[in-house]
Amino acid sequence: MSENTEQQPITERNANRSRRPSSQAFREFIAGNWAPRAAEPVQAGPAAPYAAARREALSAAIPGDTLVIPAGALKVRSNDTDYAFRPHTAFSYLTGLGTDQEPDAVLVLHARNDDELPDGAAHHEAVLYTRPLAGRDTEEFYADARYGEFWVGARWTLQEAEALTGIRAAHIDELRDALAKDAGTPGVSLRVVRGADDAVASLVDVVAAENGQTSFEEREADDELAQVVSEQRLIKDEFEIEQMRLAVAATLEGFGRVARELPRAVAHHRGERVVEATFATTAREEGNEVGYDTIAAAGDHATTLHWIRNDGQVREGELLLLDAGVEVDSLYTADITRTVPINGRFSEVQRRVYEAVLDAADAAFAAARPGVLFREVHEAAMAVLAQRLETWGLLPVPAAQALTPEGQQHRRWMPHGTSHHLGMDVHDCAQARAEMYMDAPLRPGMVFTIEPGLYFKADDLAVPAEYRGIGVRIEDDVLVTAEGVENLSAALPRTAEGVEAWLAEHQR
């Protein structure tokens, strides 16, 4: 080992591959002779006014404390390469930012003294703390592979951040002092959205402790902050609903591409990967990314609820269960499932199972309307499935007994819920209280899934052999309206006959 290598700190050795110049002559030369940046005005983003209203609602819900909402940090995938960045949902919801804007940024709603506020004034001042564009005369410009403009492109300036979001912007280096000032104000506590950025959460803990705020009290306060932001998202505003429509439309295009590529998937030794990659192409071309790992499950793999390995064959005579959604640039995602016969025609047993699931979904649609409890949508679907399983002779008890809380035998073949809220997260509003979610009445503006299924595993000795290896799920995205619900994904056929005709049309 050479003397230089022995003296080089291990934290710096990863840079050996880059052979970055370090001479003063290089530094002086690279810093000059650049054309002025294009002076294109930055306009407020389309979500900016909606995000402002969301911040006002959060401010009114938690008026006395300073609220810290991090975007999150870049996460290492392998050595010196990072995963693609996606900001935390709460940050995006409250700033209106999507795609990959902006790693390390932190939105802070600084508590204001209510005694000094005019009537109707906000209880907080919103400030976006961010890492702005570095000058071309800095080492970061050419040497920083994670943030430097030469490596990853130009970030925004503070002025551009303000114009895009409508929020006052400040350098991220000012965050600690700003939090310390708030924490030192009598009666003001710091609350942070946990799980978004551990470094920011640790900073909040340190600053809070320095000002006599105990970690136990802070943790309870943090839970309430996460809950309030989650429950705000239960009712979608006009912008969100439009984004959901865009996500669904892009997702339906992806399903169409998969239908056209099914013959190629059958011919490939890992046909499920062909299906996954085909849908992913649409997601990247028409949106930001897939909203969650695509489930491309053929044959018995369809009986594994979250089969995302997608390394199996796609065989004639079996079913393909495709559960996929496009996440658009605003980070709203669709979540749609169709189960299709790979050879274009359902067998008699496959159709029997498929139509039972479809009938359960239709019962859930019929039950869903304003005022009905969220859990009642699930109960409507389960009643149909239990009755059908009894008719087929698969239940060990009558359907009525299985449907009691003490029974539930039918859930052997349908262990998941029929619905979940949908939005920026595929399982949206997950921190909401039960009384606001499962036990809450449906209200206009809610968006959720209806997705019953039946899953008969290949080694399930509780069913006749003809059922084994058949997994069926039908999933649609629905919007609650004043009159009932709108099936946002209705353009994708749902009936057995409609699915067969749709496949034939796409494979001509």
TARA-V491984 format. One record per backbone hydrogen bond with DSSP energy under -0.5 kcal/mol. CO is the residue of the C=O (numbers start at 0). NH is the residue of the N-H. If there is no record, write none. Layout:
# TARA-V491984
co->CO nh->NH
co->CO nh->NH
This chain:
# TARA-V491984
co->1 nh->5
co->2 nh->6
co->3 nh->7
co->8 nh->11
co->8 nh->12
co->9 nh->12
co->11 nh->14
co->12 nh->15
co->13 nh->16
co->14 nh->17
co->14 nh->18
co->15 nh->18
co->22 nh->26
co->23 nh->27
co->24 nh->28
co->25 nh->29
co->26 nh->30
co->28 nh->31
co->37 nh->39
co->38 nh->40
co->40 nh->42
co->44 nh->47
co->46 nh->50
co->47 nh->51
co->48 nh->52
co->49 nh->53
co->50 nh->54
co->51 nh->55
co->52 nh->56
co->53 nh->57
co->54 nh->58
co->55 nh->59
co->56 nh->60
co->57 nh->61
co->65 nh->190
co->66 nh->68
co->66 nh->108
co->67 nh->69
co->67 nh->192
co->68 nh->106
co->70 nh->87
co->71 nh->103
co->74 nh->82
co->77 nh->80
co->80 nh->76
co->80 nh->77
co->87 nh->91
co->88 nh->92
co->89 nh->93
co->90 nh->94
co->91 nh->95
co->97 nh->100
co->98 nh->86
co->99 nh->101
co->99 nh->102
co->101 nh->104
co->104 nh->70
co->104 nh->71
co->105 nh->107
co->105 nh->128
co->106 nh->68
co->107 nh->109
co->107 nh->126
co->108 nh->66
co->109 nh->124
co->111 nh->113
co->112 nh->115
co->113 nh->116
co->117 nh->120
co->122 nh->111
co->123 nh->125
co->124 nh->109
co->125 nh->167
co->126 nh->107
co->126 nh->128
co->127 nh->129
co->127 nh->169
co->128 nh->105
co->129 nh->131
co->129 nh->171
co->134 nh->137
co->137 nh->141
co->138 nh->141
co->138 nh->142
co->139 nh->143
co->140 nh->149
co->142 nh->144
co->143 nh->147
co->147 nh->150
co->147 nh->151
co->148 nh->152
co->155 nh->132
co->156 nh->160
co->157 nh->161
co->158 nh->162
co->159 nh->163
co->160 nh->164
co->161 nh->165
co->163 nh->44
co->167 nh->127
co->169 nh->129
co->170 nh->173
co->171 nh->174
co->173 nh->177
co->174 nh->178
co->175 nh->179
co->176 nh->180
co->177 nh->181
co->178 nh->182
co->179 nh->183
co->181 nh->184
co->184 nh->187
co->186 nh->188
co->188 nh->65
co->190 nh->67
co->191 nh->193
co->192 nh->195
co->195 nh->72
co->196 nh->200
co->197 nh->201
co->198 nh->202
co->199 nh->203
co->200 nh->204
co->201 nh->205
co->202 nh->206
co->203 nh->207
co->204 nh->208
co->205 nh->209
co->206 nh->210
co->207 nh->210
co->207 nh->212
co->208 nh->211
co->211 nh->213
co->213 nh->217
co->214 nh->218
co->215 nh->219
co->216 nh->220
co->217 nh->221
co->218 nh->222
co->219 nh->223
co->220 nh->224
co->221 nh->225
co->222 nh->226
co->223 nh->227
co->224 nh->228
co->225 nh->229
co->226 nh->230
co->227 nh->231
co->228 nh->232
co->229 nh->232
co->230 nh->233
co->231 nh->234
co->233 nh->235
co->236 nh->240
co->237 nh->241
co->238 nh->242
co->239 nh->243
co->240 nh->244
co->241 nh->245
co->242 nh->246
co->243 nh->247
co->244 nh->248
co->245 nh->249
co->246 nh->250
co->247 nh->251
co->248 nh->252
co->249 nh->253
co->250 nh->254
co->251 nh->255
co->252 nh->256
co->253 nh->257
co->254 nh->258
co->255 nh->259
co->256 nh->260
co->257 nh->261
co->258 nh->261
co->260 nh->264
co->261 nh->265
co->262 nh->266
co->263 nh->267
co->264 nh->267
co->264 nh->313
co->267 nh->270
co->269 nh->272
co->269 nh->273
co->270 nh->274
co->271 nh->275
co->272 nh->276
co->273 nh->277
co->274 nh->278
co->275 nh->279
co->276 nh->280
co->277 nh->281
co->278 nh->282
co->279 nh->283
co->280 nh->284
co->281 nh->285
co->282 nh->286
co->288 nh->326
co->293 nh->295
co->294 nh->296
co->294 nh->322
co->295 nh->297
co->296 nh->320
co->297 nh->300
co->298 nh->301
co->299 nh->302
co->300 nh->303
co->302 nh->304
co->303 nh->306
co->305 nh->307
co->311 nh->271
co->312 nh->314
co->314 nh->317
co->317 nh->341
co->318 nh->298
co->318 nh->320
co->319 nh->321
co->319 nh->339
co->320 nh->296
co->320 nh->322
co->321 nh->323
co->321 nh->337
co->322 nh->294
co->323 nh->335
co->324 nh->290
co->325 nh->327
co->325 nh->333
co->326 nh->287
co->326 nh->288
co->327 nh->330
co->328 nh->98
co->331 nh->327
co->335 nh->323
co->336 nh->474
co->337 nh->321
co->337 nh->339
co->339 nh->319
co->340 nh->343
co->346 nh->350
co->347 nh->351
co->348 nh->352
co->349 nh->353
co->350 nh->354
co->351 nh->355
co->352 nh->356
co->353 nh->357
co->354 nh->358
co->355 nh->359
co->356 nh->360
co->357 nh->361
co->358 nh->362
co->359 nh->363
co->360 nh->364
co->361 nh->365
co->362 nh->366
co->363 nh->367
co->368 nh->371
co->371 nh->441
co->372 nh->375
co->372 nh->376
co->373 nh->376
co->373 nh->377
co->374 nh->378
co->375 nh->379
co->376 nh->380
co->377 nh->381
co->378 nh->382
co->379 nh->383
co->380 nh->384
co->381 nh->385
co->382 nh->386
co->383 nh->387
co->384 nh->388
co->385 nh->389
co->386 nh->390
co->387 nh->391
co->388 nh->393
co->388 nh->394
co->389 nh->392
co->397 nh->401
co->398 nh->402
co->400 nh->403
co->401 nh->407
co->403 nh->406
co->407 nh->410
co->408 nh->411
co->409 nh->412
co->410 nh->413
co->412 nh->454
co->417 nh->450
co->419 nh->448
co->420 nh->427
co->422 nh->332
co->424 nh->422
co->425 nh->427
co->426 nh->429
co->428 nh->431
co->432 nh->435
co->432 nh->436
co->433 nh->436
co->433 nh->438
co->436 nh->439
co->437 nh->374
co->439 nh->373
co->441 nh->370
co->442 nh->445
co->444 nh->235
co->445 nh->479
co->446 nh->421
co->447 nh->477
co->449 nh->475
co->451 nh->473
co->453 nh->471
co->454 nh->456
co->455 nh->468
co->455 nh->469
co->456 nh->459
co->458 nh->460
co->459 nh->462
co->463 nh->466
co->463 nh->467
co->464 nh->467
co->466 nh->469
co->468 nh->470
co->469 nh->455
co->471 nh->453
co->474 nh->336
co->475 nh->449
co->476 nh->487
co->476 nh->488
co->477 nh->447
co->478 nh->485
co->479 nh->444
co->483 nh->480
co->485 nh->478
co->485 nh->487
co->486 nh->489
co->488 nh->491
co->490 nh->492
co->494 nh->498
co->495 nh->499
co->496 nh->500
co->497 nh->501
co->498 nh->502
co->499 nh->503
co->500 nh->504
co->501 nh->505
co->502 nh->506
co->504 nh->507
